[in-house]
């Protein structure tokens, strides 16, 4: 969990620096990030579902 919090914190700091410098972020548009989040949620959701089904059927 700690690496995720560090990554989030550094991302926020860099975003603030970009804002102060009036520079546009090279990151993809928000809609692309939402799609990526959906892909990751689906990937991990299937793993969780398989694990739950394995426990229920055994």
FIMAR-226352 format. One line per 8 residues: their letters; for each residue x, y, z of C-alpha. Coordinates in pm, 1 decimal. Layout:
BEGIN
A) X:Y:Z  ... $
# end
This chain:
BEGIN
XXXXXXXX) 0.0:0.0:0.0  286.3:234.3:79.1  419.6:245.9:-281.3  71.6:343.1:-404.9  47.8:629.2:-157.0  397.4:750.3:-247.0  309.0:733.8:-617.1  -15.2:924.6:-560.2 $
XXXXXXXX) 159.8:1187.7:-349.0  435.8:1242.4:-603.4  179.8:1260.5:-883.5  -6.9:1532.8:-698.0  315.8:1727.3:-636.8  411.2:1706.6:-1004.3  58.7:1811.9:-1104.2  86.5:2116.3:-879.2 $
XXXXXXXX) 423.7:2205.9:-1030.5  276.6:2175.9:-1381.6  -12.2:2400.7:-1278.1  217.2:2667.2:-1131.3  440.1:2655.9:-1441.6  133.5:2672.5:-1670.8  244.6:2354.7:-1849.8  0.4:2100.4:-1985.4 $
XXXXXXXX) 43.6:1749.3:-1850.1  164.2:1485.8:-2096.9  -71.5:1235.6:-1931.8  -351.4:1087.7:-2141.6  -697.1:1244.9:-2123.9  -911.9:1161.0:-1823.1  -1140.2:938.7:-2030.8  -842.0:715.2:-2116.8 $
XXXXXXXX) -749.8:687.7:-1750.3  -1107.4:592.3:-1661.1  -1094.9:321.6:-1928.8  -766.8:192.3:-1790.3  -916.6:181.9:-1441.6  -1208.7:-18.6:-1578.5  -972.3:-264.9:-1742.4  -779.7:-315.8:-1419.3 $
XXXXXXXX) -1099.7:-350.6:-1216.2  -1230.0:-610.9:-1460.7  -904.6:-803.5:-1455.3  -888.9:-815.2:-1076.8  -1263.4:-866.1:-1047.4  -1239.1:-1190.1:-1244.1  -963.5:-1315.2:-1015.3  -1173.1:-1239.1:-708.0 $
XXXXXXXX) -1479.7:-1401.5:-865.5  -1284.9:-1719.1:-951.3  -1151.1:-1738.9:-595.7  -1498.5:-1697.2:-449.4  -1644.5:-1958.1:-682.2  -1365.2:-2202.1:-595.0  -1445.0:-2165.3:-224.0  -1818.5:-2200.5:-276.9 $
XX) -1794.0:-2512.8:-492.9  -1544.9:-2693.7:-270.0 $
# end
